[in-house]
């Protein structure tokens, strides 16, 4: 599955294979457990992040991985999103400190909501 990541004017295409998703599932379960207790997203604290909010949280980690050139983390974070929201094809990552403004879109360009 190809996921397009848009950060400001830049585009990154990440090919997420079923093998990467399968190998990452133990890590994804730990990530979910960490998020179960709630998560600070910019100035807000989200007590019970839903699957879209969790993908926005992970997209923020994805942004950091892209900025630091951590290709393994880019693949892992993309695989989490592909596993938890298989309909995602495009991620517009917010860079203004408001992860809740990150937009997730399906193949038709429609925004994915909770």
N, C-alpha and C positions, 0 to 999 in steps of 0.2 A: 504494500500500500504506500502510495506517495503522499506525503503531507507537505504542503507549502506553508512556510513560516514567513510572515511579513513583519519586518521591524523597521519602522520609519520608511525609508526609501529602498531598503535592502530586502531581497528575497532569498530564502534558503529552501532547497528541496531536500527532504529527508525520506529515503526509502526504508520503510519499516517492514521487515520480513516476519513471517510467522515464527521463525526460529528465535529471533530477537525477543519477540513478545513472550514466547514460551519460557525462554531462559530467564526473563526478567520478572516473571510472576511472583517468586518469593520476595523480591525487593518491593514489588508493587504492593503486596499485602502488608509489608512493614510500613510503607508510605501511608497506606490507608489507615492503619492503626494509629500512626502519628497524627493524622488529620482528624481522627475520630474525636479527639478532645477539643476540637476547635482550632482556629488558625487566625492570626493577625494578617489582614490584607490591607496594606496601606494604613490609613488611620482607623479602619474598622476591625472589629473582632467578629468573626463568623463562628457561632457556637456549633452549628451542625452543617458543615459544608456538604452540599449535594454533589452529584457527579460532575456537573458543569463547573461549579465553584472549585472542586478539586482539580479539574483540568486547568483552570485559570491559575491556581496555585503552582501547579507543575509547569505551566507555560512560563511563569516567572523564573523558575529554576532553569528552564530551557534557555531563556534570555541570557542568564549568567553564563551558562555553558557555551553558548555561541560567542559571547563577548570574550571569554577566556580561551577559546579554541579547544575546549574539552570535547572532542568528537564522540568519545564513549558515552559521556553524560548526555550529549545531544541525542544520540540514538536511544539511550535508556528512557529519557523523559518523553521523547516522541513515541516510543513504544508504549509507555504507560497510557498516554492519551489515546493512542490507537486501540489499545486493549479495552479501556474503560468507556470510550466514546468512538466506536468503530465507524460512525458516520462522518467524523471530522475529516475534512480535506484541506482546510485552510485555517491558519491561526494568525490573527492580527494581534501581535503582542503589544500591550500598552507599555510605554517606556517612561511615563510620567509619574510613576510611583503609585498608580491605582490599578492593581492587578484585576480588580473587578471590572475594569473597562476593557480587558482583553476579550476579543471577539472570536468565537469558534463558528466556522461555517461548514455546511455540508457540500456535496458535489454541485448542487444547484445554486450555491451562493447564499442560501438561506441561513440565518443565524440560528444556532442551536441554543435552546433555552432549557432550563431545568424542567 
